[in-house]
Amino acid sequence: MFKKCYGNLIAIATWLVLSIFWQAGSISYAENASKRPQGPPPAPVRVAPVVEEMVADQITLVGSTEAIARSVIAAEVAGLVEDFPVREGDFVKKGQLLARLRSTDLALRLKAAEADGEKVRSNLLFAQKELSRYSKLKDTDSIAESKYDQALDRYQSLKQEFVRTEAETELLKDDIQRKKVVAPFAGFVAKEHTQVGEWIEVGGPVVSLVDLGRIRIKVDVPERYAVQLSHKSPVRVLVESVSDEAFLGKISAILPEGELNARTFPVRVELANPGFKIRSGMEARATFSLGTQRNALLVPKDAIVTAGTNRLVYVVASSVAQPIPVQVIGYYDSNVAVEGPIKPGDRVVIRGNERLRPGQPVQILE
């Protein structure tokens, strides 16, 4: 009987201890829970207002890229290819060697011509001294006039001979120089037309060279839009295979003759090509500004967030950011014209919008 009562007392004491610990734990958990932040913390952002302005209408058309300069580099003289140091795909600088033709015979002829020239020069100097001496004797009537005439004739003859040898030497030097085929401009070797050991005739092709330092976009523009374009006006060019960012170019030419059946006019757009990323033959989307204007809502381009195939902006109201879907209808310098459920004066996030979540509190930085 005593053991049974003692066991009950132990059980009751154990239950009381556990109850006390459970209640203490519950109080601590409740206190910690009350201290925990509710929802995501405010994100630091920068904002800009939505503005409404008059902008030019735009049209986007597909075109093709092409090199501004493309040339088949030819040999000026005939000869056997002795050196051909370039390969297709190589980038060459202006003046860089493309091919060297054998010039051994010219080098030997040049050596002989230079030796003849030195001999004529020596005889000419002697004849000049002799003429000077005879001239002084002639002035004092110390020699017959025929002697002076012979000395003068010899001097003039040697002078002409010296000019001829000099010209022959320069001509041979030029022929040797033309045995070197060099790049007339910097570019890429697009095609090889010869190899070491082949004979090239005068005007024979060596390589095809393309200059990709600047790129030209060829776009066929419908006549109703072509009449609204102006020369040298800026054009946004998007080459999706190269970059998601658009390149800025200018209209270089609006050709006066169009395609009769399609009623389109060829327009040429030129742009810089840093790093030679754009190659000839790529697809390009050119966005032209037209002459007509209309009101549009403008936001900084940094406000646009891409979500898959959709575009959106985060609008801040009451220190909370909400995503608003928009449609981009044009690009104007650093701004983007959009359509959507936004209005002038709305504040859109332009910094810190990459990691925002719908309904997240924000802290606007000045």
C-alpha positions in Angstrom: 0.0 0.0 0.0 2.8 2.4 0.9 4.7 1.6 -2.3 1.6 2.2 -4.4 1.1 5.7 -2.8 4.8 6.5 -3.2 4.6 5.6 -6.9 1.6 7.9 -7.4 3.4 10.8 -5.7 6.4 10.4 -8.1 4.1 10.3 -11.1 2.3 13.5 -10.0 5.6 15.2 -9.3 7.0 14.3 -12.7 3.8 15.6 -14.4 4.1 18.9 -12.5 7.7 19.4 -13.6 6.9 18.6 -17.3 4.0 21.0 -17.1 6.2 23.8 -15.8 8.8 23.2 -18.6 6.1 23.1 -21.3 4.5 26.3 -20.1 7.9 28.0 -20.0 8.7 26.8 -23.5 5.3 28.0 -24.8 5.9 31.4 -23.3 9.4 31.6 -24.8 8.2 30.5 -28.2 5.3 33.1 -28.1 7.8 35.8 -27.1 10.2 34.9 -30.0 7.3 34.6 -32.4 6.1 38.1 -31.5 9.6 39.4 -32.3 9.9 37.8 -35.7 9.4 40.1 -38.8 6.2 39.5 -40.6 6.7 39.1 -44.4 9.8 40.2 -46.4 11.8 43.2 -45.2 11.5 46.6 -47.1 13.8 46.5 -50.2 15.9 49.6 -51.0 14.9 50.9 -54.5 15.1 54.0 -56.7 12.1 55.2 -58.6 11.2 57.5 -61.5 7.9 59.0 -62.5 5.9 57.9 -65.5 5.7 60.8 -68.0 3.5 61.5 -71.0 5.1 63.1 -74.1 4.7 63.4 -77.8 6.8 60.8 -79.6 7.3 59.7 -83.2 5.6 56.5 -84.4 8.0 53.6 -85.0 8.1 50.7 -87.4 10.2 47.6 -87.0 11.3 45.7 -90.1 13.6 42.7 -90.7 16.8 43.2 -92.7 20.1 41.5 -93.3 23.6 42.5 -92.3 26.4 42.9 -94.8 30.0 44.2 -94.7 30.4 47.7 -95.8 33.7 46.8 -97.7 34.2 43.5 -99.4 36.9 43.1 -102.1 38.7 40.4 -104.0 42.3 41.3 -103.6 44.2 40.7 -106.8 47.9 40.5 -107.8 49.3 43.5 -109.8 51.9 41.4 -111.5 52.2 37.8 -112.6 54.3 35.3 -110.7 54.7 32.1 -108.7 53.3 32.2 -105.1 56.3 31.8 -102.8 54.6 32.7 -99.5 50.9 32.6 -98.5 50.8 33.3 -94.7 47.0 33.8 -94.2 44.1 31.5 -93.9 40.3 31.8 -94.1 38.9 33.4 -91.0 42.2 35.3 -90.2 41.9 39.0 -89.2 44.5 41.1 -91.1 45.6 44.6 -90.5 45.9 47.2 -93.3 49.2 46.7 -95.1 49.7 43.2 -93.8 51.2 40.6 -96.2 48.7 38.4 -97.9 51.0 36.7 -100.4 54.5 37.0 -101.8 55.4 36.1 -105.4 58.9 34.9 -106.4 61.1 37.9 -107.3 64.6 36.3 -107.7 65.0 37.4 -111.3 63.9 40.9 -110.5 66.4 41.1 -107.6 69.3 40.1 -109.9 68.2 42.6 -112.6 68.0 45.3 -109.9 71.5 44.5 -108.8 72.8 44.8 -112.3 70.9 48.0 -112.9 72.3 49.5 -109.7 75.8 48.6 -110.8 75.2 50.2 -114.2 73.9 53.3 -112.4 77.0 53.6 -110.3 79.2 53.3 -113.4 77.2 56.0 -115.2 77.3 58.2 -112.1 81.1 57.9 -112.0 81.4 58.8 -115.7 79.0 61.7 -115.3 81.0 63.2 -112.4 84.2 62.9 -114.6 82.4 64.5 -117.6 81.1 67.3 -115.3 84.7 68.1 -114.1 86.0 67.9 -117.7 83.2 70.2 -118.9 84.0 72.7 -116.2 87.7 72.7 -117.1 87.0 73.1 -120.8 84.5 75.9 -120.0 87.3 77.9 -118.3 89.7 77.3 -121.2 87.0 78.3 -123.7 86.5 81.6 -121.9 90.3 82.4 -122.4 90.3 81.1 -126.0 92.8 78.4 -124.9 91.0 75.5 -126.7 89.1 75.0 -129.9 85.3 75.5 -129.5 84.8 72.0 -130.9 86.6 70.5 -128.0 84.2 72.3 -125.6 81.2 71.1 -127.7 82.4 67.5 -127.5 82.7 67.7 -123.7 79.3 69.3 -123.4 77.7 66.7 -125.6 79.3 63.9 -123.6 78.1 65.4 -120.3 74.5 65.8 -121.5 74.5 62.3 -122.9 75.8 60.8 -119.6 73.2 62.9 -117.7 70.4 61.4 -119.8 71.9 57.9 -119.3 72.0 58.5 -115.6 68.3 59.5 -115.6 67.5 56.3 -117.6 69.4 54.0 -115.2 67.7 55.7 -112.2 64.3 55.2 -113.7 65.1 51.5 -114.5 66.2 51.0 -110.9 63.1 52.5 -109.5 60.9 50.5 -111.9 62.6 47.3 -110.8 62.2 48.2 -107.1 58.5 48.9 -107.8 58.1 45.5 -109.6 59.7 43.8 -106.6 57.4 45.7 -104.2 54.4 44.7 -106.3 55.4 41.0 -105.8 54.1 41.5 -102.3 50.3 41.5 -102.1 49.2 43.4 -99.0 45.8 44.1 -97.4 44.4 47.5 -98.6 42.2 47.7 -95.5 41.8 45.8 -92.2 39.4 42.9 -92.3 38.8 39.2 -92.3 39.9 36.7 -95.0 36.6 35.3 -96.2 38.1 33.1 -99.0 41.5 31.8 -100.3 42.0 31.9 -104.0 45.5 30.6 -104.3 48.2 28.6 -102.5 52.0 28.3 -102.4 53.4 27.0 -105.7 50.5 28.3 -107.9 51.1 30.7 -110.7 49.1 33.9 -110.7 48.5 36.0 -113.7 48.2 39.8 -113.7 45.0 40.6 -111.9 44.6 37.1 -110.6 42.6 36.7 -107.3 44.5 36.1 -104.0 41.9 36.4 -101.2 38.5 37.8 -100.6 38.6 40.3 -97.8 35.7 41.7 -95.8 35.8 44.7 -93.5 33.5 44.2 -90.4 34.6 47.3 -88.6 31.3 48.8 -89.6 28.2 47.0 -90.7 25.4 47.9 -93.1 21.9 46.7 -92.7 19.8 46.3 -95.8 16.1 46.7 -95.2 13.3 46.8 -97.7 10.8 49.4 -96.4 7.2 49.7 -97.7 6.6 52.9 -99.6 4.1 54.3 -97.1 6.8 54.2 -94.5 9.8 55.0 -96.8 8.4 58.5 -97.6 8.4 59.3 -93.8 12.1 58.4 -93.3 14.9 61.0 -93.3 18.5 60.7 -94.1 20.9 60.3 -91.1 18.1 59.7 -88.7 18.9 57.3 -85.8 17.8 53.6 -86.0 17.8 50.9 -83.3 19.1 47.6 -84.6 18.6 44.4 -82.8 20.7 41.3 -83.8 19.2 38.6 -81.5 21.9 36.1 -82.3 24.6 38.5 -81.0 23.0 40.4 -78.1 19.7 41.2 -76.3 20.8 44.9 -76.3 20.1 47.0 -79.4 22.8 48.7 -81.4 22.4 52.3 -82.5 22.9 53.1 -86.2 21.9 55.8 -88.7 20.3 55.7 -92.1 23.1 56.1 -94.7 21.0 55.9 -97.8 17.4 55.7 -99.0 17.7 54.4 -102.5 15.5 56.2 -105.1 14.5 53.1 -107.0 12.1 50.6 -105.4 10.9 47.0 -106.1 8.1 47.4 -108.5 6.1 44.3 -107.5 6.5 44.6 -103.7 6.4 48.4 -103.6 9.3 48.5 -101.2 12.4 50.8 -101.2 15.9 49.6 -100.1 17.2 51.5 -97.1 20.8 51.3 -95.9 21.6 51.6 -92.2 25.2 51.8 -91.0 26.5 51.1 -87.5 29.7 50.5 -85.6 30.6 46.9 -84.9 32.9 46.8 -81.9 34.5 43.4 -81.3 33.4 42.3 -84.8 30.4 40.5 -83.2 28.1 41.1 -86.0 28.9 39.1 -89.1 27.7 39.5 -92.7 24.5 37.7 -93.5 22.8 37.8 -90.0 19.2 38.7 -89.4 18.6 42.1 -88.0 15.5 44.0 -86.8 15.7 47.7 -87.5 13.3 50.1 -85.7 12.8 53.4 -87.6 11.2 56.6 -86.3 8.5 57.9 -88.6 7.3 61.4 -89.3 3.9 61.0 -87.5 3.7 61.7 -83.7 1.4 60.8 -80.8 1.1 60.9 -77.1 2.8 58.1 -75.2 3.6 57.0 -71.7 7.4 56.9 -71.2 9.4 55.1 -68.5 13.2 54.7 -68.2 14.3 51.5 -69.9 15.7 50.3 -66.6 12.2 50.1 -65.3 11.3 47.2 -67.7 11.5 43.8 -66.2 11.4 40.8 -68.5 9.5 37.8 -67.2 9.7 35.1 -69.9 7.9 36.6 -72.9 6.2 39.2 -70.8 7.3 42.7 -69.8 6.3 44.4 -66.6 7.1 47.4 -64.3 6.9 47.7 -60.5 4.7 50.6 -59.5 5.2 51.9 -55.9 2.2 53.0 -53.9 2.0 53.4 -50.1 5.6 52.0 -49.9 4.6 48.7 -51.5 5.7 47.5 -55.0 3.2 45.9 -57.3 4.0 44.4 -60.7 2.1 45.9 -63.6 2.2 44.2 -67.0 3.0 46.5 -69.9 3.6 46.3 -73.7 6.6 48.1 -75.1 5.6 50.1 -78.2 8.8 52.1 -78.9 12.3 53.1 -77.7 13.4 56.7 -77.4 17.0 57.3 -76.2 17.0 56.1 -72.6 13.2 55.9 -72.3 10.7 53.3 -73.4 7.1 54.0 -74.6 4.7 51.5 -73.0 1.0 50.7 -72.9 -0.7 49.3 -69.8 -2.7 50.1 -66.7 -0.3 52.9 -65.5 -0.8 56.6 -65.6 1.4 59.8 -65.6 2.9 60.5 -62.2 3.0 56.8 -61.1 6.4 55.9 -59.6 8.1 53.0 -61.2 11.2 51.2 -59.8 14.3 51.7 -61.8 16.9 50.2 -59.4 16.4 47.1 -57.3 13.5 45.7 -59.3 15.3 42.5 -60.3 14.5 40.7 -56.9 11.2 42.3 -56.0 8.2 40.2 -55.2 4.6 41.2 -55.6 3.4 43.3 -52.6 6.9 43.6 -51.1 7.5 46.7 -49.0 10.1 49.0 -50.3 12.3 51.8 -49.0 12.8 54.6 -51.6 16.3 55.9 -51.8 16.9 59.5 -52.7 
